[in-house]
């Protein structure tokens, strides 16, 4: 079949039948004419045509229903707004229920995901002079959690297809001062935890999982956050379960998790004895109430997102223009905070991603880029070089080497090429909604010769 015969309807029907063949040159070949359909998809909406999806709303986010509202009202009327003054704390109830969902022994709520990560760093007694290896492709909260302890956030490059930390580069970045690895399960999809845990064991390092986007995601029989020594979650407004802000730490070790509680409780134990350094990072009863209100149906929504994401993956299978984020062997489910794909412009008449995004948005599909620049390109790296504590705790040679290694070409390419669909709301849609996404992509593909005129 010639490239021009690869129509939108054939794509939707044929891809799921598994009869796609692709060549690297950009031509899509090897399609059997199963359907015999050759109908044109029409003019691009951005050029005056009818959009694929017109006046059809997506699921709104954050999630609000009667359970959430009733839970907030109940807490308001109780007059107990801080967990420390509430014998039957809503936060405690949420900690118990969420840890049960994760298959973990303990969970401690905090005021944000960044606070949760920083609590982990502090609880592991990582501080000035120490190093933690993590990803440049993340929210700044990942880095901030390390900087607050005046440790050095050492970044490693990415695997270009999974957007996750490249274990080989992680191992190259280990020094005598390295104390931990902080993998980021970006988009809510599992990192290569088998390799990361093996590297940590080999070098006697701790592992703090940044699972802030990865609620209920599962890898090799374990929920993310429970594989490393400690794991952190975020419940910020955009997350798949949210309370505006909010976060928490998960773990299975009794002693370590008591230390986690003490750290986030300004260094004061459950018995009221102040014995450590720690900020006040306590989750409020209102945050706990909003989260408890979302627990009914939480697993079901997780399953719907995975079902829809798997459907999109099946439709995009072997299509060279938009390639879904790679998942490692052992990935049983993902949180799908974002459904992410790599845009290959060579299959779209070499049109820049920005033109593709303008075209697909006009078709009624809200795809976008994600992180514009890796964290290695932000000015905080220059800032810490001039801080006395960093100059005192790290030698000039170490700081110079650190600065010289802020070169991550894979991360730069990922920032340039990734296209995302927001997961929390849109992935709760119907199969028809998912078909709208595929139809819009294929309409643009069929009209790719027009993209550079946008």
C-alpha positions as CSV (number, residue, x, y, z in Angstrom):
1,X,0.0,0.0,0.0
2,X,1.3,3.4,-0.9
3,X,1.9,6.0,1.8
4,X,-1.0,8.1,0.6
5,X,-3.4,5.2,1.1
6,X,-2.7,5.0,4.8
7,X,-5.9,6.6,5.9
8,X,-7.2,7.4,9.3
9,X,-9.9,4.8,9.2
10,X,-7.5,2.1,8.1
11,X,-5.2,3.1,10.8
12,X,-7.8,2.7,13.5
13,X,-8.9,-0.7,12.1
14,X,-5.7,-2.1,10.9
15,X,-3.3,-1.2,13.7
16,X,-5.3,-3.2,16.2
17,X,-5.2,-6.1,13.9
18,X,-1.4,-6.1,14.1
19,X,-0.7,-5.8,10.4
20,X,1.6,-2.7,10.5
21,X,5.0,-2.7,8.9
22,X,7.3,0.4,9.2
23,X,10.5,1.4,7.5
24,X,12.9,3.9,9.0
25,X,12.7,6.2,6.0
26,X,9.4,7.5,7.1
27,X,7.1,5.6,4.7
28,X,4.5,3.5,6.2
29,X,4.2,0.3,4.2
30,X,3.0,-3.3,4.4
31,X,-0.7,-2.7,5.1
32,X,-3.2,-5.3,3.8
33,X,-6.3,-3.7,2.3
34,X,-8.5,-5.3,4.9
35,X,-11.2,-2.6,4.9
36,X,-10.8,-1.1,1.4
37,X,-11.5,2.3,2.9
38,X,-9.9,5.3,1.1
39,X,-12.0,8.2,2.4
40,X,-10.2,11.4,2.9
41,X,-9.9,12.8,6.4
42,X,-10.5,16.4,5.1
43,X,-8.9,19.7,5.6
44,X,-7.1,20.4,8.9
45,X,-9.2,22.3,11.4
46,X,-6.4,24.9,11.8
47,X,-6.7,25.6,8.1
48,X,-10.4,25.9,8.1
49,X,-11.7,22.3,8.2
50,X,-14.0,20.7,10.6
51,X,-12.3,19.5,13.9
52,X,-12.3,15.8,14.7
53,X,-13.7,16.6,18.2
54,X,-16.1,19.5,18.4
55,X,-17.8,20.7,21.6
56,X,-17.1,17.5,23.5
57,X,-15.7,18.1,27.0
58,X,-13.2,15.9,28.7
59,X,-13.4,14.7,32.3
60,X,-12.6,17.7,34.5
61,X,-9.9,17.6,37.2
62,X,-9.4,17.6,40.2
63,X,-11.9,14.9,41.0
64,X,-14.9,16.2,43.0
65,X,-18.0,14.3,44.0
66,X,-20.5,14.1,47.0
67,X,-18.1,11.9,48.9
68,X,-15.3,14.5,48.8
69,X,-17.7,17.4,49.7
70,X,-19.2,15.4,52.6
71,X,-15.8,14.4,53.9
72,X,-14.7,18.1,54.0
73,X,-17.9,19.2,55.7
74,X,-17.6,16.5,58.3
75,X,-14.0,17.6,59.1
76,X,-15.1,21.3,59.2
77,X,-17.9,20.6,61.6
78,X,-15.7,18.4,63.9
79,X,-13.5,21.4,64.8
80,X,-10.5,19.2,64.7
81,X,-8.4,20.6,61.9
82,X,-4.9,19.4,63.0
83,X,-4.0,15.7,63.3
84,X,-2.3,16.3,66.6
85,X,-5.5,17.4,68.2
86,X,-7.7,14.7,66.7
87,X,-7.9,11.3,68.5
88,X,-9.6,9.8,65.5
89,X,-7.5,11.7,62.9
90,X,-8.6,11.7,59.3
91,X,-5.0,11.8,58.3
92,X,-4.3,8.7,60.3
93,X,-7.2,6.9,58.7
94,X,-5.9,7.9,55.2
95,X,-2.4,6.7,56.1
96,X,-3.7,3.3,57.1
97,X,-5.9,2.9,54.0
98,X,-3.3,4.2,51.5
99,X,-0.5,2.0,53.0
100,X,-2.9,-1.0,52.6
101,X,-3.4,-0.2,49.0
102,X,0.3,-0.1,48.5
103,X,0.9,-3.3,50.4
104,X,3.2,-1.5,52.8
105,X,3.3,-1.5,56.6
106,X,3.6,2.3,57.1
107,X,2.7,5.6,55.5
108,X,3.2,9.0,57.0
109,X,1.4,12.0,55.5
110,X,3.1,15.3,54.7
111,X,2.1,18.7,53.4
112,X,3.5,18.1,49.9
113,X,5.5,15.7,47.7
114,X,8.6,17.8,48.0
115,X,8.2,17.7,51.8
116,X,7.9,13.9,51.6
117,X,11.1,13.7,49.6
118,X,13.0,16.0,51.9
119,X,11.8,14.0,54.9
120,X,13.3,10.9,53.3
121,X,16.6,12.7,52.8
122,X,16.7,14.0,56.3
123,X,15.6,10.7,57.8
124,X,18.4,8.9,56.1
125,X,20.8,11.5,57.6
126,X,22.0,12.7,54.3
127,X,23.5,16.2,54.5
128,X,26.3,18.6,53.6
129,X,29.2,16.9,51.8
130,X,26.9,14.0,50.7
131,X,25.7,13.3,47.1
132,X,22.4,12.0,45.8
133,X,22.0,10.9,42.2
134,X,18.7,11.8,40.5
135,X,17.1,12.8,37.3
136,X,17.2,16.2,35.5
137,X,13.8,15.4,34.0
138,X,11.5,16.1,36.9
139,X,9.8,18.8,38.9
140,X,12.2,21.1,40.8
141,X,10.8,19.6,44.0
142,X,13.0,16.5,43.4
143,X,16.2,18.6,43.4
144,X,14.9,21.0,46.2
145,X,14.5,18.0,48.6
146,X,18.2,17.4,48.3
147,X,19.3,21.0,48.3
148,X,17.4,21.8,51.5
149,X,19.8,19.3,53.3
150,X,22.7,21.0,51.6
151,X,23.6,17.8,49.9
152,X,24.7,17.8,46.2
153,X,22.0,16.7,43.6
154,X,24.1,14.8,41.0
155,X,22.1,14.3,37.9
156,X,22.4,11.5,35.4
157,X,21.1,11.3,31.8
158,X,18.0,9.5,30.6
159,X,17.1,6.4,28.6
160,X,15.8,8.3,25.6
161,X,12.8,5.9,25.1
162,X,11.5,5.6,28.6
163,X,12.5,9.1,29.8
164,X,13.7,7.4,33.0
165,X,17.2,7.5,34.6
166,X,19.8,5.6,32.6
167,X,21.2,3.0,35.1
168,X,24.5,3.0,33.2
169,X,24.9,6.7,33.7
170,X,23.8,6.5,37.3
171,X,26.6,4.1,38.0
172,X,29.1,6.3,36.2
173,X,28.1,9.2,38.5
174,X,28.8,7.4,41.8
175,X,31.6,8.8,44.0
176,X,32.8,8.0,47.5
177,X,30.4,10.7,48.7
178,X,27.3,9.2,47.1
179,X,24.8,8.2,49.7
180,X,21.6,7.5,47.7
181,X,19.9,7.2,44.4
182,X,16.6,9.0,43.9
183,X,14.9,7.5,40.8
184,X,11.9,9.5,39.4
185,X,9.0,7.4,38.1
186,X,8.3,10.1,35.5
187,X,4.7,10.2,34.1
188,X,3.7,7.6,36.7
189,X,5.5,4.9,34.7
190,X,8.1,2.6,36.5
191,X,11.8,3.1,36.2
192,X,14.2,0.2,35.6
193,X,14.1,-0.6,39.3
194,X,15.7,-4.0,38.9
195,X,18.9,-2.3,37.6
196,X,18.8,0.6,40.1
197,X,18.3,-1.7,43.1
198,X,21.2,-3.9,41.9
199,X,23.5,-0.8,41.5
200,X,22.5,0.4,45.0
201,X,23.2,-3.0,46.5
202,X,26.6,-3.2,44.8
203,X,27.7,0.2,46.1
204,X,25.9,0.1,49.4
205,X,23.6,3.0,48.6
206,X,20.1,3.9,49.8
207,X,17.2,4.2,47.3
208,X,14.5,6.9,47.7
209,X,11.8,6.4,45.1
210,X,10.3,9.6,43.8
211,X,6.9,8.1,43.2
212,X,5.1,11.5,43.3
213,X,3.4,10.8,40.0
214,X,3.1,7.0,40.4
215,X,0.2,6.1,42.7
216,X,-0.7,2.4,42.5
217,X,1.7,1.7,39.6
218,X,3.1,-1.8,39.9
219,X,6.5,-3.3,38.9
220,X,7.4,-6.9,39.3
221,X,4.8,-7.6,41.9
222,X,5.4,-4.5,44.0
223,X,3.8,-1.1,44.1
224,X,6.1,1.8,43.2
225,X,7.4,3.5,46.4
226,X,7.7,0.2,48.2
227,X,10.7,-1.2,46.3
228,X,13.4,1.2,47.6
229,X,14.3,2.0,51.2
230,X,11.7,4.8,51.2
231,X,9.2,6.1,48.7
232,X,7.5,9.5,48.4
233,X,4.1,10.5,46.9
234,X,2.5,13.8,46.0
235,X,-1.2,14.7,46.2
236,X,-0.8,18.0,44.5
237,X,-3.9,19.3,42.6
238,X,-2.9,17.8,39.2
239,X,-2.1,14.2,40.6
240,X,-4.4,11.2,40.1
241,X,-5.5,11.6,43.7
242,X,-5.1,15.1,45.0
243,X,-5.9,17.5,47.9
244,X,-4.4,20.7,46.4
245,X,-1.0,20.0,48.0
246,X,-0.1,17.1,50.2
247,X,2.3,14.2,50.1
248,X,3.6,11.3,52.1
249,X,6.3,8.7,52.8
250,X,5.9,4.9,52.5
251,X,8.1,2.3,54.0
252,X,8.3,-1.1,55.7
253,X,11.0,-0.7,58.3
254,X,9.6,0.2,61.8
255,X,12.6,2.1,63.0
256,X,13.0,4.1,59.8
257,X,9.4,5.0,59.6
258,X,9.3,6.2,63.2
259,X,12.2,8.4,62.2
260,X,10.3,9.7,59.2
261,X,7.4,10.6,61.5
262,X,9.7,12.4,63.9
263,X,11.5,14.4,61.1
264,X,8.2,15.7,59.6
265,X,6.9,16.5,63.1
266,X,9.6,19.1,63.7
267,X,11.9,16.5,65.3
268,X,9.4,15.4,67.9
269,X,8.5,11.8,68.4
270,X,4.9,10.4,68.7
271,X,5.6,10.4,72.5
272,X,6.3,14.2,72.5
273,X,10.0,14.0,72.9
274,X,12.0,16.3,70.7
275,X,15.2,14.4,69.7
276,X,16.0,15.2,66.0
277,X,16.3,18.1,63.5
278,X,13.1,18.4,61.5
279,X,10.7,20.9,59.9
280,X,6.9,20.9,60.5
281,X,5.6,19.0,57.4
282,X,2.4,17.6,58.9
283,X,-0.6,16.9,56.6
284,X,-3.7,18.8,57.7
285,X,-7.0,17.2,58.6
286,X,-8.6,19.0,55.6
287,X,-6.1,17.4,53.2
288,X,-6.8,14.0,54.8
289,X,-10.5,14.6,54.4
290,X,-10.3,15.4,50.7
291,X,-8.1,12.3,50.1
292,X,-10.4,10.1,52.1
293,X,-13.3,11.4,50.0
294,X,-11.6,10.1,46.9
295,X,-10.8,6.6,48.1
296,X,-14.1,5.1,46.9
297,X,-13.5,4.5,43.2
298,X,-9.8,5.3,43.3
299,X,-8.7,1.8,42.2
300,X,-11.4,1.7,39.6
301,X,-10.2,5.0,38.1
302,X,-6.7,3.6,38.1
303,X,-7.9,0.6,36.1
304,X,-9.8,2.8,33.6
305,X,-6.7,4.9,32.9
306,X,-4.6,1.8,32.3
307,X,-7.3,0.3,30.0
308,X,-7.5,3.5,27.9
309,X,-3.7,3.9,27.9
310,X,-3.3,0.3,26.7
311,X,-5.9,0.9,24.0
312,X,-3.9,4.0,22.8
313,X,-0.7,1.9,22.8
314,X,-2.4,-0.7,20.7
315,X,-3.5,1.8,18.2
316,X,-0.1,3.5,18.0
317,X,1.8,0.2,17.8
318,X,4.3,0.4,15.0
319,X,3.2,3.8,14.0
320,X,6.6,5.7,13.6
321,X,5.4,9.3,14.0
322,X,4.2,9.2,17.7
323,X,5.8,6.5,19.8
324,X,4.5,5.8,23.4
325,X,6.9,6.0,26.3
326,X,8.8,2.7,26.7
327,X,7.8,0.5,29.6
328,X,10.3,-1.9,31.2
329,X,9.7,-5.6,31.5
330,X,7.9,-6.2,34.7
331,X,5.6,-3.2,34.4
332,X,2.2,-4.5,35.4
333,X,0.4,-1.1,35.6
334,X,1.2,2.6,35.5
335,X,-0.4,5.6,37.2
336,X,-0.5,7.5,33.9
337,X,-0.1,10.9,35.4
338,X,0.7,11.7,31.8
339,X,0.3,9.5,28.7
340,X,3.6,10.4,27.0
341,X,4.8,9.9,23.5
342,X,7.9,10.8,21.4
343,X,7.1,13.0,18.4
344,X,9.3,12.0,15.4
345,X,9.1,15.0,13.0
346,X,10.7,13.1,10.1
347,X,7.4,11.3,9.8
348,X,5.5,14.5,9.7
349,X,7.2,16.3,6.8
350,X,9.9,17.5,9.2
351,X,7.4,19.9,10.9
352,X,8.5,21.0,14.3
353,X,6.6,19.7,17.3
354,X,5.0,23.1,17.9
355,X,3.2,22.9,14.5
356,X,1.9,19.4,15.2
357,X,0.6,20.6,18.6
358,X,-1.1,23.6,17.1
359,X,-2.8,21.3,14.5
360,X,-3.9,18.7,17.0
361,X,-5.2,21.3,19.5
362,X,-7.4,22.8,16.7
363,X,-8.8,19.3,16.2
364,X,-10.1,19.4,19.8
365,X,-7.4,17.2,21.3
366,X,-5.4,18.7,24.2
367,X,-1.9,17.4,23.6
368,X,1.1,19.5,24.7
369,X,4.8,19.4,25.5
370,X,5.9,18.7,29.0
371,X,9.1,19.9,30.8
372,X,10.6,22.6,28.6
373,X,14.1,22.3,29.9
374,X,15.9,19.8,32.0
375,X,16.8,20.9,35.5
376,X,20.5,21.0,34.5
377,X,19.7,24.1,32.5
378,X,18.2,26.1,35.3
379,X,20.2,28.7,37.1
380,X,20.1,27.0,40.6
381,X,23.3,25.2,39.6
382,X,25.2,28.5,39.4
383,X,23.6,29.7,42.6
384,X,24.8,26.8,44.7
385,X,28.3,27.2,43.3
386,X,28.5,30.6,45.1
387,X,27.1,29.5,48.4
388,X,29.6,29.3,51.3
389,X,28.3,26.0,52.5
390,X,28.8,24.4,49.2
391,X,32.3,25.9,48.8
392,X,33.1,24.7,52.3
393,X,31.8,21.2,52.0
394,X,32.8,20.4,48.4
395,X,36.3,21.0,47.0
396,X,36.8,23.4,44.1
397,X,37.7,20.5,41.9
398,X,34.5,18.7,42.8
399,X,32.4,21.7,42.0
400,X,34.2,22.3,38.8
401,X,33.7,18.7,37.7
402,X,30.0,18.9,38.8
403,X,29.5,21.9,36.6
404,X,31.3,20.4,33.6
405,X,29.1,17.3,33.8
406,X,25.8,19.2,33.3
407,X,25.5,17.9,29.8
408,X,22.6,15.5,29.2
409,X,21.8,15.2,25.5
410,X,19.2,12.5,25.9
411,X,17.3,14.7,28.4
412,X,17.5,17.6,26.0
413,X,16.1,15.5,23.2
414,X,13.2,14.2,25.4
415,X,12.3,17.8,26.4
416,X,12.3,18.8,22.8
417,X,10.3,15.8,21.4
418,X,7.9,14.6,24.1
419,X,4.1,15.0,23.6
420,X,1.7,14.4,26.5
421,X,-1.9,13.8,27.1
422,X,-2.9,14.7,30.7
423,X,-3.8,11.4,32.5
424,X,-6.0,12.2,35.5
425,X,-9.1,13.5,33.5
426,X,-8.8,12.6,29.8
427,X,-7.8,9.0,30.4
428,X,-11.0,8.5,32.3
429,X,-12.9,8.9,29.0
430,X,-14.6,6.4,26.8
431,X,-13.2,4.3,24.0
432,X,-14.8,6.8,21.6
433,X,-12.8,9.5,23.3
434,X,-9.6,7.6,22.7
435,X,-10.6,7.1,19.1
436,X,-10.9,10.8,18.8
437,X,-7.3,11.1,19.8
438,X,-6.1,8.5,17.3
439,X,-8.3,10.0,14.5
440,X,-6.9,13.5,15.1
441,X,-3.3,12.2,15.0
442,X,-4.0,10.3,11.8
443,X,-5.8,13.3,10.2
444,X,-2.7,15.4,10.8
445,X,-0.5,12.5,9.5
446,X,-2.5,12.4,6.3
447,X,-2.1,16.2,5.9
448,X,1.5,16.4,7.1
449,X,2.5,18.1,3.9
450,X,0.4,21.1,5.1
451,X,2.0,21.3,8.6
452,X,4.8,23.7,7.6
453,X,2.3,26.2,6.3
454,X,0.8,26.6,9.8
